[in-house]
């Protein structure tokens, strides 16, 4: 009996084992089939996650500056992983899917429970959708059918295979509905509570956790009492299950809900629209803009233009970069973005305008690097004509001999044009091209000497970028618009020595572009700056820098209307100083140190050259060793005179005795003409020995056109010019043409010059670079043929 029982027991065990093996084989087969089917379906119907987010632009601290609707007019802002706080994660997971971290996208127990309730009880008492399945449904919304539910399950597994649990939760929080056109917890947090999700408290988190279940009936701002009831119900559930600390929940229960729907953020609109254009595919554009400084600057710009509005000046733009990081700190495109009447939506930072004199510092720096000048070098500020181009100073006055630093500080036009001619327009244009001046690069073959006085188009952004090179030892660097911008472009526009010398000049306060209302200010910022006023007073500029910031200010009208009172000194520099004080007043400001290789030397105050034996007055000057000229001062020349000082001798007619020597100013021809035309007294060299006149006459230039004594009849309706031409000695390189004792032009000795003559009796003079002169006279009459 016992043996039979044992046999039966062993037989039963064997049968059970066989059944178990068969069951496992069947399960493995079914699992294999499921896997194969899934793989095939996955290949045939791959997962596509293409969520369009509302683009948002953030400042350096992550605050939203501006947000843009999606193409389907939704506010759907992307929630980043670090914005999902532990409290938010716990609340969502507990409420929606307690086993979220344990299932593969599908919760079999929940499915069995839901099927049982639907079939046995005949009604839907609990759902089976996991957070992952809800994400699948929100990615591809469809009617709730059994087939679509199976599709959701398939997509949920695909999501689990492709993304981490944190990323799936992130997708869920980006897609959940909050009523109207608001989707995602970040959009709801910003529009209802005006804060990012990681700054929400427990009461706010719970509120945003419960609304997606009833987004139509639970609308913040419309029925807050109902929202609070539903919120508190879940807070008590959290307390019962000990999801959060008891006291924290009690505090949340007492918190009132006074929230309502706010407008979407609209800070720094010009900047934000530009970022959207530059980075069209980024859902979150993380910039370096400083919102605090932006608001201060916007307020200053608005107040400034209100004061100028009565003078018909309606707009201003400001661009600020951090010199230490090259971050864009402030960007104000106009005085009021929403003022359509005055073109408020025009971006003044990018607008192409005439810079007036604002480019002058660069040409002086280039001339320093070329060894042409140093700060104490002397220039002639006298009338000049370059092939028909006759620049004038802003005040239409002339100053005779001036130093480079005086010419730049006083923003004299004529010396700047002369320096550009000597340095070379091509070098200036190529340097500006290196600094990314787009319009100048485009028109580089059509630019001449007028470039330095505003005869070109530039933008405020370009000007600030160029001026920042002075703060970086002459190195131009690209600005950083966004936080992850690692691209660094560095180009040397000038040496550190030239940058330092120009900076020292631009720091001077004794200058005409110093604003009157800041003369006695105790809050004057330490800054190097330069102004510019375009022709017709259409644009007022002021660009300044210190070790911390480079700030550019433009003031004017986008319509191009000129205003008599509009100048860089009056309209732009006061705003520049105010902005420096607002954003940099309490910051330590270390000024620039002189470069190690810069040189210091005594120079003659008359020429700026190293002194000769006859130099009496010297001043200290910067120079670049092995670059700056070492030419000795030559402001005096020794002249042989007759005993009675009545005439002078040259070596050809110098007698053996009865003469003496004296020193006379060695003045350039154009300066002599300027002094003579204005009756300015200076020590003249006596006339040359008349007995030597034959020799002297033989070398002077011969005017071959026009012919002396001829009457010229010119048609009033024609643009007819007279040609000037001379025959000069072989050793002559330059000649100076004068009309009625006023310098017309300096040209090559063999060059033909054309000009419009005045009416009446006209004196034409030609002086060569040896000081020899010829005159002709003609009569000009304008008639109508």
VOGU-3710 file (C-alpha; in Angstrom, 3 decimals, decimal comma):
1> xxxxxxxxxx> 0,000/0,000/0,000  2,754/2,373/0,966  4,640/1,444/-2,151  1,592/2,214/-4,320  1,125/5,543/-2,619  4,731/6,380/-3,196  4,439/5,376/-6,842  1,308/7,545/-7,233  3,049/10,437/-5,538  6,053/10,194/-7,796
11> xxxxxxxxxx> 3,759/9,883/-10,785  1,842/13,004/-9,787  5,072/14,888/-9,259  6,253/13,826/-12,657  3,021/14,920/-14,303  3,134/18,276/-12,493  6,697/18,747/-13,548  5,812/17,960/-17,138  2,871/20,348/-17,035  5,073/23,056/-15,499
21> xxxxxxxxxx> 7,732/22,551/-18,148  5,066/22,639/-20,843  3,580/25,782/-19,343  6,964/27,446/-19,188  7,670/26,422/-22,748  4,355/27,844/-23,864  4,993/31,028/-21,895  8,453/31,309/-23,391  7,005/30,695/-26,824  4,316/33,293/-26,288
31> xxxxxxxxxx> 6,906/35,727/-24,929  9,100/35,004/-27,925  6,187/35,606/-30,281  5,313/38,816/-28,465  8,901/40,007/-28,708  9,109/39,106/-32,384  5,790/40,783/-33,098  6,895/43,852/-31,110  10,186/44,038/-32,991  8,360/43,769/-36,321
41> xxxxxxxxxx> 5,777/46,372/-35,297  8,502/48,601/-33,926  10,223/48,482/-37,313  6,987/49,061/-39,179  5,694/51,748/-36,840  8,680/53,438/-35,207  8,130/55,840/-32,357  8,172/59,498/-33,352  8,265/62,064/-30,591  7,974/65,494/-32,140
51> xxxxxxxxxx> 6,680/67,954/-29,590  6,472/71,595/-30,596  7,173/73,791/-27,612  6,515/77,448/-27,044  9,910/79,020/-27,535  11,058/80,862/-24,450  14,012/83,185/-23,994  15,587/83,244/-20,541  18,046/85,598/-18,862  21,275/84,693/-17,105
61> xxxxxxxxxx> 19,361/83,530/-13,987  16,830/81,424/-15,873  14,007/83,969/-15,643  11,754/83,955/-18,686  12,176/87,115/-20,735  9,780/86,316/-23,536  7,610/83,417/-24,662  6,089/82,661/-28,044  2,947/80,707/-28,945  3,303/77,461/-30,851
71> xxxxxxxxxx> 2,020/77,162/-34,412  -1,227/75,717/-33,022  -1,562/78,679/-30,602  -0,657/76,760/-27,477  1,325/77,792/-24,462  3,432/74,661/-24,171  6,712/75,524/-22,458  9,366/72,875/-22,047  9,998/71,820/-18,456  13,638/70,893/-17,937
81> xxxxxxxxxx> 14,675/67,973/-15,790  16,214/70,182/-13,115  12,939/72,104/-12,854  11,103/68,982/-11,679  11,474/69,284/-7,929  11,342/66,190/-5,677  7,990/67,396/-4,311  6,491/67,737/-7,779  7,803/64,309/-8,773  6,395/62,626/-5,661
91> xxxxxxxxxx> 2,996/64,308/-5,989  2,550/63,375/-9,645  3,785/59,788/-9,293  1,691/59,108/-6,178  -1,453/60,520/-7,737  -1,126/59,161/-11,275  0,992/55,999/-11,168  2,334/54,661/-7,875  4,247/51,868/-9,632  5,703/54,147/-12,296
101> xxxxxxxxxx> 9,289/53,249/-11,442  8,611/49,482/-11,446  6,660/48,653/-14,607  7,807/48,612/-18,262  5,217/51,164/-19,341  2,268/48,842/-18,750  0,948/47,814/-15,324  -0,523/44,278/-15,798  -2,277/44,291/-12,407  -3,965/47,581/-13,173
111> xxxxxxxxxx> -5,065/46,239/-16,565  -6,554/43,098/-14,996  -8,336/45,186/-12,375  -9,729/47,569/-14,981  -10,916/44,726/-17,251  -12,571/42,968/-14,294  -14,390/46,130/-13,240  -15,470/46,931/-16,779  -16,697/43,396/-17,538  -18,013/42,184/-14,179
121> xxxxxxxxxx> -19,322/45,422/-12,711  -20,285/46,892/-16,061  -18,745/50,248/-15,369  -15,355/51,947/-15,350  -14,308/52,303/-11,722  -10,566/52,585/-12,147  -8,226/53,270/-15,047  -5,259/51,247/-16,173  -3,296/54,024/-17,836  0,197/54,489/-16,550
131> xxxxxxxxxx> 2,025/57,804/-16,822  3,840/56,335/-19,830  0,565/55,358/-21,498  -0,809/58,845/-20,872  2,260/60,293/-22,558  1,634/58,006/-25,539  -1,979/59,198/-25,735  -1,042/62,891/-25,449  1,594/62,502/-28,143  -1,046/61,083/-30,498
141> xxxxxxxxxx> -4,559/61,868/-29,215  -7,311/59,482/-30,385  -10,780/58,323/-29,340  -10,834/55,998/-26,367  -11,376/52,555/-27,878  -9,951/49,147/-27,034  -7,830/49,169/-30,188  -6,462/52,603/-29,393  -5,791/51,469/-25,834  -3,718/48,570/-27,212
151> xxxxxxxxxx> -1,912/51,051/-29,437  -1,160/53,190/-26,363  0,283/50,165/-24,610  2,498/49,423/-27,606  3,686/53,041/-27,749  4,243/53,033/-23,971  6,678/50,136/-24,262  8,441/51,941/-27,088  8,757/55,017/-24,872  10,184/52,938/-22,018
161> xxxxxxxxxx> 12,796/51,445/-24,318  13,825/54,819/-25,705  13,679/57,105/-22,680  14,558/56,995/-19,013  11,866/57,245/-16,366  12,918/60,826/-15,650  12,569/61,742/-19,319  9,138/60,083/-19,562  7,958/62,008/-16,501  9,353/65,139/-18,107
171> xxxxxxxxxx> 7,325/64,456/-21,268  4,218/63,946/-19,163  4,703/67,241/-17,352  5,268/69,005/-20,675  2,004/67,738/-22,191  -0,654/67,593/-19,458  -3,612/69,939/-20,135  -4,450/72,872/-17,876  -7,442/74,314/-19,654  -7,717/76,652/-22,591
181> xxxxxxxxxx> -4,512/76,768/-24,586  -2,215/76,014/-21,638  -0,358/72,713/-21,692  2,436/71,510/-19,465  3,286/72,265/-15,890  5,793/74,992/-16,761  3,339/77,016/-18,824  0,770/76,645/-16,037  3,298/77,578/-13,363  4,435/80,677/-15,263
191> xxxxxxxxxx> 1,007/81,878/-16,397  -0,813/81,183/-13,120  1,849/81,663/-10,446  4,502/83,702/-12,337  7,311/81,373/-11,305  9,189/78,373/-12,633  8,073/74,878/-11,510  11,058/74,343/-9,224  9,966/77,373/-7,181  6,430/76,124/-6,429
201> xxxxxxxxxx> 5,389/75,315/-2,868  3,385/72,219/-1,886  -0,010/73,914/-2,165  0,798/75,139/-5,675  2,262/71,776/-6,693  -0,859/69,951/-5,528  -3,040/72,453/-7,369  -1,214/71,819/-10,621  -1,297/68,064/-9,940  -5,088/67,841/-9,737
211> xxxxxxxxxx> -6,172/70,193/-12,524  -5,228/67,844/-15,441  -7,958/65,428/-14,293  -10,606/68,152/-14,729  -8,999/70,895/-16,873  -12,367/72,268/-18,005  -14,164/72,497/-14,675  -11,113/73,383/-12,571  -9,924/76,666/-13,996  -7,673/78,837/-11,874
221> xxxxxxxxxx> -9,028/82,355/-11,738  -12,633/81,310/-12,565  -13,564/78,866/-9,787  -10,722/78,943/-7,287  -12,963/77,707/-4,432  -13,664/74,472/-6,298  -9,982/74,112/-7,098  -9,097/74,528/-3,415  -11,599/71,820/-2,380  -10,161/69,323/-4,823
231> xxxxxxxxxx> -6,607/70,342/-3,898  -7,269/69,861/-0,176  -8,847/66,452/-0,804  -5,570/65,281/-2,279  -3,500/67,005/0,380  -5,377/64,939/2,982  -4,698/61,836/0,885  -1,017/62,751/0,864  -1,159/63,127/4,628  -2,849/59,780/5,147
241> xxxxxxxxxx> -0,272/57,984/3,030  2,555/60,027/4,569  3,764/61,234/1,184  4,902/64,553/2,673  5,610/65,811/6,163  2,451/66,354/8,210  3,174/69,961/9,129  4,008/70,831/5,543  0,638/69,475/4,465  -1,162/71,362/7,260
251> xxxxxxxxxx> 0,449/74,606/6,094  -0,573/73,879/2,504  -4,186/73,267/3,572  -4,319/76,759/5,068  -2,890/78,505/2,036  -5,459/80,496/0,039  -5,546/80,347/-3,748  -5,514/83,875/-5,128  -3,937/82,992/-8,439  -5,288/83,951/-11,852
261> xxxxxxxxxx> -4,106/83,817/-15,435  -1,377/86,356/-16,190  -0,023/87,639/-19,444  2,936/85,723/-20,825  6,334/87,333/-20,120  7,329/90,036/-22,595  10,658/91,421/-21,429  13,429/92,677/-23,754  11,262/92,242/-26,881  13,814/93,306/-29,508
271> xxxxxxxxxx> 16,417/91,013/-28,021  13,976/88,118/-27,657  12,735/88,329/-31,225  16,312/88,397/-32,397  17,128/85,293/-30,357  14,106/83,523/-31,837  15,398/84,387/-35,299  18,966/83,296/-34,498  17,991/80,029/-32,759  14,688/78,939/-34,365
281> xxxxxxxxxx> 14,932/75,293/-33,268  15,676/75,759/-29,591  12,681/75,411/-27,233  14,618/77,260/-24,524  17,097/79,942/-25,544  19,294/80,499/-22,513  20,936/83,894/-22,853  23,332/85,952/-20,759  21,079/89,003/-20,571  20,873/90,591/-17,122
291> xxxxxxxxxx> 17,171/91,344/-16,550  17,843/93,726/-13,671  20,246/95,823/-15,752  17,905/95,551/-18,743  15,003/97,069/-16,793  17,168/99,850/-15,382  18,404/100,707/-18,850  14,914/100,603/-20,370  13,655/103,005/-17,699  16,546/105,402/-18,335
301> xxxxxxxxxx> 15,973/105,292/-22,098  12,257/105,925/-21,679  12,801/108,896/-19,350  15,524/110,297/-21,607  13,342/110,229/-24,723  10,422/111,783/-22,844  12,651/114,786/-22,171  13,690/114,966/-25,834  10,281/114,282/-27,334  9,330/117,951/-27,468
311> xxxxxxxxxx> 12,445/118,501/-29,611  11,148/115,931/-32,120  13,608/113,249/-31,059  11,601/110,068/-30,611  13,903/107,093/-30,207  17,058/105,648/-28,743  18,871/102,311/-28,653  21,391/100,876/-26,193  23,704/97,882/-26,436  25,816/96,715/-23,485
321> xxxxxxxxxx> 28,381/93,928/-23,347  30,409/92,625/-20,427  34,077/93,115/-21,299  35,211/90,277/-19,049  32,960/87,605/-20,590  31,727/89,247/-23,840  28,189/88,423/-22,704  25,365/90,591/-24,026  24,125/92,245/-20,844  21,532/94,747/-22,091
331> xxxxxxxxxx> 19,756/95,154/-25,404  17,298/98,017/-25,921  16,188/98,358/-29,528  13,945/101,398/-29,118  12,426/103,657/-26,502  9,094/101,813/-26,631  8,638/98,550/-28,539  4,865/98,985/-28,606  4,923/102,541/-29,984  4,020/101,932/-33,643
341> xxxxxxxxxx> 3,744/105,648/-34,443  7,482/106,196/-33,887  8,605/102,848/-35,287  9,107/101,261/-31,892  9,499/97,775/-33,345  12,494/98,833/-35,429  15,621/97,352/-33,847  17,991/100,285/-33,345  20,816/97,970/-32,277  20,926/96,457/-35,766
351> xxxxxxxxxx> 19,769/99,482/-37,790  22,345/100,822/-40,264  23,062/104,492/-39,571  25,799/107,039/-40,208  28,342/107,068/-37,337  29,512/110,651/-37,761  32,870/110,984/-36,003  32,556/107,830/-33,931  35,060/105,868/-36,066  37,913/108,328/-35,515
361> xxxxxxxxxx> 39,585/106,493/-32,606  40,279/103,510/-34,842  42,061/105,453/-37,603  44,278/107,193/-35,033  45,107/103,808/-33,506  46,029/102,420/-36,928  48,242/105,456/-37,597  49,994/104,932/-34,251  50,661/101,303/-35,166  51,997/102,415/-38,557
371> xxxxxxxxxx> 54,527/104,661/-36,815  52,994/107,773/-38,381  51,930/109,552/-35,173  52,073/109,480/-31,398  49,736/111,365/-29,043  51,931/114,502/-28,999  52,539/114,582/-32,760  51,538/117,861/-34,396  48,954/118,042/-37,164  47,785/120,947/-39,297
381> xxxxxxxxxx> 44,123/121,781/-38,872  43,806/124,047/-41,910  41,621/124,133/-45,039  42,337/121,207/-47,316  40,975/119,740/-50,525  41,373/116,128/-51,629  40,435/115,894/-55,305  37,276/117,866/-54,761  36,580/116,586/-51,249  37,010/119,519/-48,875
391> xxxxxxxxxx> 36,095/118,457/-45,325  35,296/121,043/-42,686  35,297/120,918/-38,925  32,021/120,640/-37,070  32,196/124,287/-35,937  33,579/125,410/-39,333  36,633/126,813/-37,552  40,324/125,948/-37,910  42,948/125,632/-35,191  46,254/125,636/-37,067
401> xxxxxxxxxx> 48,813/123,407/-35,354  47,249/120,845/-32,993  48,419/117,669/-31,285  46,953/114,275/-32,122  45,374/114,008/-28,687  43,815/117,478/-29,072  42,518/116,618/-32,538  40,892/113,402/-31,304  39,591/114,813/-28,019  38,149/117,831/-29,867
411> xxxxxxxxxx> 36,919/115,554/-32,686  38,439/117,710/-35,421  37,501/116,510/-38,886  40,356/117,755/-41,057  43,206/116,096/-39,100  41,252/112,828/-39,066  40,823/112,905/-42,845  44,531/113,663/-43,284  45,449/110,756/-41,022  43,134/108,440/-42,971
421> xxxxxxxxxx> 44,740/109,517/-46,249  48,230/108,880/-44,897  47,309/105,585/-43,236  45,305/104,363/-46,212  41,585/103,904/-46,678  42,158/100,273/-47,620  43,749/99,512/-44,249  40,888/101,200/-42,394  38,268/99,327/-44,402  39,993/95,946/-44,004
431> xxxxxxxxxx> 40,271/96,499/-40,238  36,577/97,302/-40,003  35,858/94,178/-42,027  37,861/92,185/-39,467  35,574/93,652/-36,814  32,557/92,302/-38,734  31,218/95,603/-40,116  28,903/94,058/-42,705  27,810/97,120/-44,678  31,379/98,443/-44,907
441> xxxxxxxxxx> 32,598/95,028/-46,057  29,871/94,925/-48,686  30,747/98,389/-50,046  34,504/98,276/-49,473  35,337/99,195/-53,065  33,223/102,361/-52,994  34,495/103,975/-49,794  36,820/106,963/-49,703  38,073/109,551/-47,247  34,535/110,497/-46,201
451> xxxxxxxxxx> 34,436/107,130/-44,416  36,015/108,674/-41,324  33,316/111,370/-41,071  30,354/109,048/-41,356  30,239/108,390/-45,083  29,295/104,763/-44,511  26,628/102,719/-42,778  27,244/101,000/-39,433  25,150/99,510/-36,662  25,267/100,122/-32,937
461> xxxxxxxxxx> 26,127/96,474/-32,403  29,147/96,771/-34,700  30,340/99,965/-33,055  30,168/98,488/-29,556  32,041/95,395/-30,747  34,806/97,553/-32,222  35,115/99,780/-29,129  35,323/96,723/-26,879  38,615/95,928/-28,649  40,141/98,974/-26,916
471> xxxxxxxxxx> 39,207/97,366/-23,598  40,824/94,083/-24,690  44,276/95,391/-25,584  43,299/95,872/-29,206  41,771/92,405/-29,675  38,317/92,154/-31,219  36,188/89,325/-29,818  32,764/88,015/-30,788  29,936/88,597/-28,331  28,277/85,690/-26,515
481> xxxxxxxxxx> 24,520/85,664/-27,024  23,712/82,373/-25,258  25,171/80,582/-22,286  26,423/77,540/-24,168  28,204/79,573/-26,842  31,766/78,282/-26,756  32,866/79,766/-30,078  35,631/82,311/-29,526  36,793/84,577/-32,356  39,748/86,828/-31,643
491> xxxxxxxxxx> 41,249/89,263/-34,143  43,883/91,891/-33,485  42,625/95,250/-34,745  45,515/97,175/-33,218  48,401/96,694/-30,785  47,886/96,952/-27,059  50,117/100,049/-27,124  47,861/101,881/-29,582  44,733/100,772/-27,697  46,150/102,145/-24,454
501> xxxxxxxxxx> 47,158/105,494/-25,999  43,723/106,006/-27,551  42,018/104,999/-24,299  44,025/107,602/-22,384  42,961/110,291/-24,875  39,288/109,271/-24,731  39,302/109,550/-20,938  39,985/113,308/-21,035  37,209/115,524/-19,716  38,283/118,820/-21,282
511> xxxxxxxxxx> 36,532/118,362/-24,592  33,537/119,781/-26,480  31,499/116,580/-26,327  31,384/116,618/-22,528  27,701/117,142/-21,625  26,953/120,396/-19,833  24,568/118,846/-17,343  27,365/116,593/-16,017  29,981/119,301/-15,487  29,520/119,472/-11,710
521> xxxxxxxxxx> 28,253/115,950/-11,125  29,779/114,040/-8,245  28,688/110,752/-9,825  30,721/111,072/-12,986  31,661/107,558/-14,128  35,236/106,692/-14,979  34,925/105,893/-18,641  36,635/106,410/-21,981  34,133/107,544/-24,573  33,654/109,077/-27,991
531> xxxxxxxxxx> 30,659/110,768/-29,552  29,450/111,038/-33,117  26,916/113,222/-34,902  25,908/112,354/-38,449  25,474/114,813/-41,301  22,180/116,670/-40,974  22,064/115,808/-37,258  20,082/112,662/-37,896  22,054/110,413/-35,542  23,634/111,048/-32,162
541> xxxxxxxxxx> 26,131/108,480/-30,857  28,083/107,957/-27,689  30,101/104,812/-27,071  32,072/104,309/-23,877  34,009/101,601/-22,110  35,860/100,731/-18,951  37,287/97,449/-17,748  33,812/96,106/-16,963  31,478/97,160/-19,763  31,307/98,622/-23,239
551> xxxxxxxxxx> 28,106/100,610/-23,716  26,814/102,060/-26,963  24,028/104,648/-27,186  22,261/105,861/-30,305  19,631/108,622/-30,217  17,573/109,860/-33,157  14,555/109,090/-35,314  14,065/105,914/-37,289  12,434/108,076/-39,954  15,804/109,764/-40,559
561> xxxxxxxxxx> 14,478/113,186/-39,610  17,255/115,521/-38,502  16,960/117,822/-35,503  19,147/120,945/-35,016  19,695/120,211/-31,318  20,641/116,586/-31,878  24,336/115,972/-31,153  26,250/113,148/-29,553  27,272/115,382/-26,644  23,797/116,712/-25,900
571> xxxxxxxxxx> 21,579/113,763/-26,704  23,624/110,564/-26,292  26,415/111,078/-23,748  24,135/112,059/-20,809  22,272/108,778/-21,320  25,580/106,895/-21,604  26,796/108,299/-18,275  23,457/107,553/-16,597  23,583/103,931/-17,720  27,160/103,505/-16,495
581> xxxxxxxxxx> 26,149/104,870/-13,105  23,055/102,677/-12,968  24,723/99,369/-13,769  28,344/99,930/-12,739  28,467/102,669/-10,102  29,181/100,498/-7,057  31,413/98,010/-8,868  35,186/98,119/-8,415  36,606/99,569/-11,597  40,240/98,754/-12,211
591> xxxxxxxxxx> 41,556/101,058/-14,913  43,798/99,851/-17,706  47,522/99,471/-17,026  50,092/100,615/-19,557  51,470/97,689/-21,605  54,880/96,440/-20,536  56,477/97,224/-23,885  55,137/100,755/-24,317  57,730/103,495/-24,364  57,914/106,959/-22,800
601> xxxxxxxxxx> 60,090/109,757/-24,142  60,539/113,501/-24,175  59,493/115,149/-27,435  59,542/118,712/-28,674  56,240/120,432/-28,003  56,425/122,111/-31,429  56,395/118,920/-33,511  56,068/115,879/-31,265  59,393/114,556/-32,584  62,414/113,708/-30,414
611> xxxxxxxxxx> 64,056/117,056/-29,620  66,999/118,581/-31,462  69,596/120,889/-29,922  67,494/123,981/-30,615  64,287/122,650/-28,945  63,486/124,620/-25,794  60,184/123,068/-24,629  59,649/119,341/-24,251  56,779/117,169/-23,077  56,452/113,512/-22,154
621> xxxxxxxxxx> 54,901/111,289/-24,798  54,055/107,626/-25,359  55,589/105,796/-28,270  56,087/102,272/-29,604  59,761/101,279/-29,642  61,041/100,276/-33,104  57,739/101,439/-34,648  57,213/105,123/-33,893  59,389/107,448/-35,942  62,721/108,555/-34,500
631> xxxxxxxxxx> 62,941/111,543/-36,799  64,535/114,486/-34,996  62,574/117,649/-34,537  62,878/120,037/-37,475  60,562/122,848/-36,486  63,367/125,355/-37,108  65,635/125,773/-40,136  68,824/127,768/-40,443  68,622/130,482/-43,118  71,454/132,610/-44,547
641> xxxxxxxxxx> 70,546/136,317/-44,420  71,997/139,531/-45,716  73,577/141,808/-43,155  70,485/144,027/-43,045  67,991/141,097/-42,971  66,453/142,275/-46,238  66,790/139,020/-48,149  67,931/135,422/-47,816  70,520/133,370/-49,623  70,568/129,854/-50,924
651> xxxxxxxxxx> 73,786/127,928/-51,265  73,930/128,863/-54,932  74,131/132,594/-54,225  75,730/132,649/-50,781  78,515/135,312/-50,749  81,905/134,647/-49,254  81,285/137,164/-46,469  78,808/139,745/-45,224  76,038/137,339/-44,337  74,637/135,917/-41,128
661> xxxxxxxxxx> 72,379/133,039/-40,059  69,091/132,964/-38,206  66,471/130,355/-37,305  62,994/130,421/-38,819  59,885/128,220/-38,351  59,955/125,297/-40,745  56,268/125,384/-41,621  54,497/123,180/-44,175  53,076/124,928/-47,208  49,416/124,503/-46,221
671> xxxxxxxxxx> 50,087/125,983/-42,777  51,904/128,971/-44,307  48,931/129,562/-46,618  46,565/129,341/-43,645  48,586/131,835/-41,601  48,938/134,234/-44,525  45,249/134,116/-45,461  44,212/134,952/-41,888  46,926/137,462/-41,131  48,407/135,316/-38,393
681> xxxxxxxxxx> 51,809/136,672/-37,447  54,812/134,391/-37,642  58,505/134,850/-38,339  58,778/135,076/-42,138  61,846/134,145/-44,126  62,915/137,282/-46,063  62,579/137,199/-49,865  65,241/135,316/-51,723  68,294/137,126/-53,072  67,015/138,982/-56,175
691> xxxxxxxxxx> 70,296/138,401/-57,948  69,576/134,706/-57,693  66,099/135,042/-59,075  67,029/133,538/-62,438  68,164/130,316/-60,839  65,161/130,338/-58,491  62,727/131,074/-61,284  64,049/128,266/-63,418  62,960/125,611/-60,943  59,470/126,838/-60,108
701> xxxxxxxxxx> 56,415/125,003/-61,525  55,008/126,285/-64,807  51,206/126,431/-65,005  50,197/125,114/-68,422  46,450/125,091/-67,734  44,627/127,407/-67,411  46,227/130,006/-69,614  46,870/133,314/-67,871  44,774/136,288/-68,955  42,184/134,242/-70,843
711> xxxxxxxxxx> 38,454/134,940/-70,425  36,447/131,810/-69,610  32,748/131,797/-70,529  30,966/128,987/-68,708  27,406/127,827/-69,334  25,339/128,217/-66,187  23,414/125,035/-66,945  26,480/122,809/-67,412  28,685/121,223/-64,779  31,799/122,518/-66,499
721> xxxxxxxxxx> 35,144/122,342/-64,702  38,515/123,957/-65,433  41,589/121,752/-65,603  44,692/122,595/-63,598  47,990/121,243/-64,873  51,627/122,209/-64,373  55,114/121,284/-65,439  57,321/120,820/-62,380  60,960/119,947/-61,860  61,936/116,310/-61,822
731> xxxxxxxxxx> 62,691/116,433/-58,089  59,202/117,720/-57,230  56,723/115,132/-55,945  53,838/117,247/-54,655  52,280/120,538/-55,704  49,684/122,660/-53,901  46,966/124,390/-55,907  45,378/127,576/-54,557  42,366/129,484/-55,816  42,247/133,099/-54,655
741> xxxxxxxxxx> 44,864/132,252/-52,004  42,779/129,382/-50,560  44,149/125,886/-50,780  42,182/123,841/-53,289  44,062/120,571/-53,341  47,429/118,905/-52,856  48,212/116,508/-55,658  50,959/114,607/-57,381  53,133/116,891/-59,550  51,958/115,198/-62,751
751> xxxxxxxxxx> 48,303/114,867/-61,759  45,564/116,860/-63,506  43,122/118,566/-61,143  39,631/119,750/-62,053  37,536/122,315/-60,182  34,479/124,539/-60,466  35,795/128,129/-60,664  34,127/131,089/-58,962  32,955/133,962/-61,114  34,970/137,105/-61,722
761> xxxxxxxxxx> 38,712/137,595/-61,597  40,356/134,421/-60,319  43,935/133,907/-59,120  45,369/130,413/-59,630  48,565/129,579/-57,733  50,760/126,496/-57,833  53,420/125,920/-55,131  55,753/122,959/-55,258  57,164/121,065/-52,310  60,339/123,196/-52,495
771> xxxxxxxxxx> 58,349/126,334/-51,753  58,545/127,719/-55,330  55,406/129,340/-56,641  53,751/130,446/-59,897  50,541/132,460/-60,416  48,154/132,998/-63,288  45,089/135,199/-63,545  41,927/134,608/-65,510  38,432/136,015/-65,852  35,465/133,705/-65,390
781> xxxxx> 31,978/134,670/-66,488  28,896/132,484/-66,172  26,457/132,932/-69,031  23,341/131,191/-70,286  23,707/129,893/-73,815
//
